[in-house]
Amino acid sequence: MGSFYIHDGAQALTLQISGALTPGAAAELEQTWLTARSTLAGRELLVDLGNVISVDDDGRAVLRRLAGDGAKFITASRLTEALAEEVSRRMPELLPEPRPSVWKRLACCLRTFCGAAKVSLKRVLPCGPIVKKLW
């Protein structure tokens, strides 16, 4: 079970999470955040993930909502860096379904760009066996 600490500073409000972010802990974190959110008054919201040891799907969902509300994450390891990146990026299910014409235009732009880059890079790079495999 995780535990939470609130550090209330002049520039930022920091939610420090320690332990495992399980379903019960995720609900408690969300309630803590909703309570603390009313006191932000223009300050930055920081979430310290430095002492997190594991996170389940409920915990990720709460962290995504925090990120959507503008929270910035403090990390201390590759595990917490990966977690912060995962919950901070926009999830594909939230993106609108693109029309086929958009994909056709994108493919055309990429072909044009790749063709120009290929010509430019061939002049600069030596044409060894590894480079030839890329082309």
N, C-alpha and C positions, 0 to 999 in steps of 0.2 A: 504494500500500500504506500502511496506517495504522501508526502507532506508538503505544505506550501508556506512560504513566508512572504510577507509584503514589506518591501523597503520603500518608504515614502520619502523621496528626495525633492529638492527644489526644482530640478530640471526634468526628472523622470520618476515614474512609479514602476518599480521592478517587482515582478512576481517570480520568486525563486522556487523551482520545483526540485524536490529530492525524492529518489526512490523510483518505484514503478508506477507508471500512469495506467492503472487498470480501470475498468468501467466505473467503479465506485469513486475512485480518485478523480477520474475525468469529470464526473458530475459535480464533485466538490470544487474542482478547479474552475469549472464554468460558473458556479455560483459565486466563488471568490472574485472572479473577474467581473461579473455583473455588478457585484457590490462595490468593488474598487473603481469601476469605470465612471461612476458618478462623481468621483473625486479628482479625475484627471485634470480638468480645467486647463486644457491646452498643453499639458505636459506630455512627454513621450511615454509610451507603454513599452517596457522591456520585459522579456520573458527569459529568465536565466535557466538554460537547460543543462548546465554544467554538471549537475549531480543526478541526472536522469539515468536509470539503468535499463529500463525497458518501457515500451509504449505499445498499447494495443490499438485496434481500429477506433474505439471510442475516444481514446486520448488523442489520436491523430486528427479526428474530426473537430475536437475542441481547439486544438492548436491551429487548425485551418481557419476556424472562425476568429481566433485571436489575430492571426495574420491578416485576415480580411478586414479586421477592424483597425489595422495599421500597426500592430505590434511588431517590434524588432526582436530578434533572438540573439542571445548570448550563448556561445557554444564553447566547449572545452576539449572536445575530442572529435575524431572523424565520425563517430557514430552520431553525436549530437549535431555536427555540421550537416551530415546527410539528412537527418531528420528535419532540421530547419529548412534546408533547400526543398525537401519534399513538400512540406506543409505550406511553404511560402509561394510556390509557383501555382499558377492558375490551372485548375484541374480541367482535363479535356471535356468532361461531361457538362461543364459550365459554358463551353464555347458554343456559339450557334452552328448549326449544320450548314456547311458551305454549299453554294450552288455549283453545279458542274462547270459553268462558265468561268468561275473563279479559279478552279483547279487548272483549266486549260490555259488561262492567262498566266498563272504562276509557272506552269510547266514551260511555257514559251519563254518567259523571262529567264528561268533557270538555264534553259538550253542556250540562250543568247549569252548570258553571263559566263557560263562554263566554257563556251566556245572561245570567247574573248580571253578569258583567264588562261585557257590552255595554250593559245598562241603566245600570250605574253610570258608565261612561265617557261615555255620551251626555250625561249631566247635566253633566259636567265639561268635555268637549271641545266646541269650536265645531263646528257641523254644516256645514262647508264641503264642496266637491266631493270633496276628497281623502278626508276622513273618511267620507263617504257611500259611496265605493267600497269602503272596508274593511268596512263593514257589509253 
